[in-house]
Amino acid sequence: MKRRFLAPTPARRPSVRRASAVLVGVALAAVTAGCELNSPLQTQVSYQPADGVNTNVGDLALRDLSLVGDGTGPVVVNGSAYNYGKQDVTVQISVQADPTAATPPTGSELQLKPSEQVTFADKGLQLSQVNAKPGRLVPLKIVSSTGGTAVVQVPVLPATDYYSTVTPAPTGS
């Protein structure tokens, strides 16, 4: 029996269309990979998912701190506080005094036991003589009996939408 050797078949050349599609795909992958290189991942960027501001004063954590009012009368202090400490804390909240003001603004005071959380609006905390319209920032002075003092810029929000129930208590006339 004789063996026959078959001639090797020539290798197929890729078509121009296939080669073009592969090159376009590689170029597109390279270009889009560069976009990610210069953009940070959004899950790694911290932010405050609230209308108000957050701050800590010693063992006291204040969250979503804002003022609700229309700029013509008293405003309600909105937000919450949590005492992380092991002792009672007295918190005083007032507007940072303007040295040119004729009368200093009043403040509010609240006491928290260890591991206690309170919502300011539920406690009826109000500040008088805040003449800032909604949308403005007001400097609030926060004094903790155990942790010092902080001044934070807090937004004034209108009593609309989900803040419609956060209104100052009626004044006795």
C-alpha positions as CSV (number, residue, x, y, z in Angstrom):
1,M,0.0,0.0,0.0
2,K,1.3,3.3,-1.0
3,R,0.9,6.2,1.2
4,R,-0.2,9.4,-0.2
5,F,0.8,12.6,1.2
6,L,-1.6,15.4,0.9
7,A,-0.3,18.8,0.2
8,P,-1.0,21.2,3.1
9,T,-3.8,23.5,2.6
10,P,-2.9,27.1,2.6
11,A,-3.9,29.0,5.7
12,R,-7.0,31.1,5.3
13,R,-6.4,34.8,5.4
14,P,-8.8,36.8,7.6
15,S,-11.1,38.9,5.6
16,V,-10.6,42.7,5.6
17,R,-14.0,43.1,7.3
18,R,-13.1,40.8,10.2
19,A,-9.7,42.5,10.6
20,S,-11.3,45.9,10.6
21,A,-13.9,44.8,13.2
22,V,-11.3,43.5,15.5
23,L,-9.2,46.6,15.2
24,V,-12.2,48.8,15.9
25,G,-13.1,46.7,19.0
26,V,-9.5,47.0,20.3
27,A,-9.4,50.7,19.8
28,L,-12.8,51.2,21.4
29,A,-11.8,49.1,24.5
30,A,-8.6,51.2,24.8
31,V,-10.4,54.5,24.6
32,T,-13.1,53.6,27.1
33,A,-10.7,52.1,29.5
34,G,-8.9,55.5,29.7
35,C,-12.2,57.2,30.8
36,E,-12.3,55.1,33.9
37,L,-8.7,55.8,34.7
38,N,-9.4,59.5,35.2
39,S,-12.8,59.2,37.0
40,P,-13.0,58.0,40.6
41,L,-15.6,55.4,41.5
42,Q,-18.7,57.1,42.8
43,T,-19.1,54.5,45.6
44,Q,-15.7,55.6,47.0
45,V,-16.8,59.3,47.3
46,S,-18.4,60.1,50.7
47,Y,-21.3,62.5,50.8
48,Q,-24.1,63.6,53.1
49,P,-27.4,62.1,51.8
50,A,-29.5,64.8,53.6
51,D,-30.6,68.4,53.4
52,G,-28.8,69.4,56.5
53,V,-25.2,69.1,57.7
54,N,-23.5,66.7,60.0
55,T,-21.0,67.4,62.8
56,N,-19.6,65.9,65.9
57,V,-18.9,67.8,69.2
58,G,-17.1,65.4,71.5
59,D,-19.2,62.4,72.1
60,L,-22.2,64.1,70.6
61,A,-23.1,63.3,67.0
62,L,-25.4,65.8,65.2
63,R,-27.0,64.7,62.0
64,D,-29.0,66.4,59.2
65,L,-28.9,69.7,61.1
66,S,-31.0,72.5,59.5
67,L,-33.3,75.3,60.4
68,V,-36.9,75.4,59.1
69,G,-38.7,78.7,58.8
70,D,-39.6,81.6,56.5
71,G,-37.2,84.2,57.8
72,T,-39.8,86.3,59.5
73,G,-40.1,84.8,62.9
74,P,-38.7,81.9,64.9
75,V,-37.2,78.9,63.2
76,V,-37.3,75.3,64.2
77,V,-34.1,73.4,64.7
78,N,-34.3,70.2,62.7
79,G,-32.1,67.2,62.8
80,S,-31.1,64.7,65.4
81,A,-28.5,64.2,68.1
82,Y,-27.0,61.0,69.6
83,N,-24.9,60.8,72.8
84,Y,-22.1,58.3,72.3
85,G,-20.7,59.0,75.7
86,K,-21.1,57.3,79.0
87,Q,-22.4,60.4,80.9
88,D,-25.2,62.9,80.5
89,V,-24.7,65.7,78.0
90,T,-26.2,69.2,77.9
91,V,-26.3,70.7,74.4
92,Q,-26.8,74.4,73.8
93,I,-27.7,75.5,70.3
94,S,-27.7,79.2,69.3
95,V,-27.1,81.4,66.4
96,Q,-23.5,82.6,66.3
97,A,-23.8,86.1,67.7
98,D,-23.5,89.1,65.3
99,P,-21.3,91.7,67.1
100,T,-23.5,94.5,65.6
101,A,-26.8,93.0,66.7
102,A,-28.8,95.1,69.2
103,T,-30.0,92.1,71.1
104,P,-28.4,88.7,71.1
105,P,-30.4,85.8,69.6
106,T,-31.9,83.3,72.0
107,G,-30.8,79.7,72.1
108,S,-32.2,76.3,73.0
109,E,-30.9,73.7,75.4
110,L,-31.4,70.0,75.6
111,Q,-30.1,67.1,77.8
112,L,-29.2,63.6,76.5
113,K,-28.6,60.5,78.6
114,P,-25.9,58.1,77.5
115,S,-26.8,56.3,74.2
116,E,-29.9,58.5,73.8
117,Q,-31.0,59.8,70.5
118,V,-33.4,62.7,70.1
119,T,-35.0,64.5,67.1
120,F,-34.8,68.2,67.6
121,A,-38.2,69.1,65.9
122,D,-39.9,66.5,68.2
123,K,-38.5,68.3,71.2
124,G,-39.7,71.7,70.0
125,L,-36.3,73.4,69.8
126,Q,-36.6,76.8,68.3
127,L,-34.4,79.9,67.8
128,S,-35.7,83.4,67.7
129,Q,-34.4,86.4,65.6
130,V,-33.2,84.4,62.6
131,N,-33.8,86.7,59.8
132,A,-32.4,84.5,57.1
133,K,-34.7,83.5,54.2
134,P,-34.8,79.9,53.0
135,G,-31.8,79.0,51.0
136,R,-29.4,81.0,53.1
137,L,-26.8,79.6,55.5
138,V,-26.8,80.5,59.2
139,P,-23.8,80.0,61.6
140,L,-25.0,77.9,64.5
141,K,-23.0,77.6,67.7
142,I,-23.2,74.2,69.3
143,V,-21.9,73.8,72.9
144,S,-21.6,70.4,74.5
145,S,-21.1,70.1,78.2
146,T,-18.6,67.3,77.7
147,G,-17.0,68.0,74.3
148,G,-16.4,71.7,73.6
149,T,-17.8,74.0,71.0
150,A,-18.4,73.9,67.2
151,V,-19.7,76.5,64.8
152,V,-21.4,75.1,61.6
153,Q,-23.0,76.7,58.6
154,V,-26.6,75.4,58.6
155,P,-29.1,75.8,55.8
156,V,-32.5,77.5,56.3
157,L,-35.2,75.4,54.6
158,P,-38.8,76.4,53.9
159,A,-41.7,74.6,55.7
160,T,-42.9,72.9,52.5
161,D,-43.1,69.4,51.2
162,Y,-41.8,67.0,53.9
163,Y,-40.9,69.9,56.2
164,S,-44.5,71.2,56.1
165,T,-45.1,69.6,59.6
166,V,-42.0,71.1,61.1
167,T,-43.3,74.5,62.1
168,P,-42.7,76.7,65.1
169,A,-45.0,76.3,68.1
170,P,-47.8,79.0,68.2
171,T,-47.0,81.9,70.4
172,G,-49.4,82.8,73.2
173,S,-51.0,86.1,72.5
